[in-house]
Amino acid sequence: MRSENYVAFFTVSGFFIGLVFSILKFDELYYILLYTVVITLFFYLFIHVVLIFYLGVIDNKISFFDKEEFELDCNAQIKQIKERENQINAMLKTIHGNDQQKEGV
């Protein structure tokens, strides 16, 4: 599951937990709103901290850019493109030759 899904889930969960806690604890609307927002913000920030540490552990490996391998791949693709271009040119010459023969007849 993507990290955005975790953030959304914990933020919504924090909102409802904060709302239930605030309604049970306070009678004034101001305090209900304030504590709901504070608890939601806590859940939002908490899941971000957890994801930062989790992704830091998962993405611990460092990958370097291998220039030689990249150049070999690029050269192979360029070679394939040139071969296809030559095949298409040969087909076009054949088609063009057939058209000229039909016009001459």
C-alpha positions, 0 to 999 in steps of 0.5 A: 500500500502506498504511503499516501493511503496510510496518511489518509487513513490515520488522518481520518482515524485521528479525526474521528477519535478526536471528535469522539474524545472531545464530545465525551470530554467537553460541553463547549463547542470551542473546546470540542473543535479545538481538541478535535483539530489538535488530535487530528493534527497529532495523528497526521504528524505521527504517521508522517514520522512513522513513515519517514523512519519506515521508508528510511529503513526500507530504502537503505540501499544506495544505487549508483548510476552505471554509465557504461551499462546505460551507454551499452543499452542506448547503443543497442537501442540505436542499432535496433532503430537503424535496422528498422529504419533500413527495413522500412526504407527497403519496403518503401523502395519496393512499394515505390518501384511497384508503383512506377512499374504500374504507371509504365504499363 
